């Protein structure tokens, strides 16, 4: 397998390893890992809803612009927004049960009755005909019903309100995840671009060394095997370049899909994210800052409060409820003008006596959901501690790896120069040169992968602390809009 493909796989593996600290919707690591998984075709955070047409020419796309586009068009965020609207609709439905219900009705009927059949034979006075003439009844009425006291509906409304709050916090977490997903896609594309540049340089170097070997063969200074060996290395680097260009094109398409660029829109990456150390941060301080900022944690707390209200609502179904009904209207045998005003005002008290275990079952279900919500909250709190500590550990490790990779890259380049000089002087054959070329290629790969992992670990730390949208660009050394 070519060196390029092997190390590009390492880039992806490094991304997955960095995602174990991320969390979304109360599912630590799993959902956020999917948000960065470029191979997950079913992941909504890798999709978008495209609006508009492709612009003429090539679009200069900066990292802040990509994130801003993602926050407008990313499918995962749009779906989360609709979930929030649905939760608001449920709240309005629950609230409606506490508000008066007003209805109007108009009816008219034409009837003919058989009074003899209704009251029995020989029971009507002689003055009343058994079958009176058909008569018309008109009724126009306004009716109002209102609950005066219903503790179950009141608790259900409060539960729906807290559920809406949880949905809003989930939406906030989804925005952070969009920043993480788009930032990762952009950084992956930058790594792909750097790989193309490195592969191009390695191909050109291999071509020059092949020409040197061929010239020495023509001069009778080297055997043909050196030329063939150099030719194989040149073709290998050409293959690596083609693979790098294909990978880079794919990563640009992944980025375009995540941010909603129109189909066929040409663009170039306008932001160069280099190595910029992030100031060190105390672990305990970072964990303490994460709890109030993590949308999933706040949503989990709201879920607990929602479950508590649902338990109260289930228990309140055993309590009496009080309501009032009233109506007013005109009724008569002609129209609205020749009728008579009638009205009704009635109060009611409903006292549950026996409900066949329905309320008991509802209480058991609500209590089980409450315990689930409490357990998820307790686990998530510990998960956030793990997320932040892991993110900080990865950040420090990746920073150290960059220092080593940078040194190794310089040493590999120096080794290649010396090997080339030795080969040109006839001191050695080109086996040493080919090995030095491969070492340079590997050093380039490792450095590009290390830089990618370091920058993604910055975004991962921002996501773990719940500040990806507010500070993610700052962590990367870019200006926050």
Helices and strands as residue ranges (DSSP letters): H 3-18, G 19-21, E 23-24, E 27-28, H 30-36, G 44-46, E 58-61, H 63-73, H 75-96, E 101-111, H 115-119, E 135-149, H 151-218, H 224-259, E 266-269, H 283-293, H 295-316, E 321-332, E 340-350, H 358-424, H 431-464, H 468-475
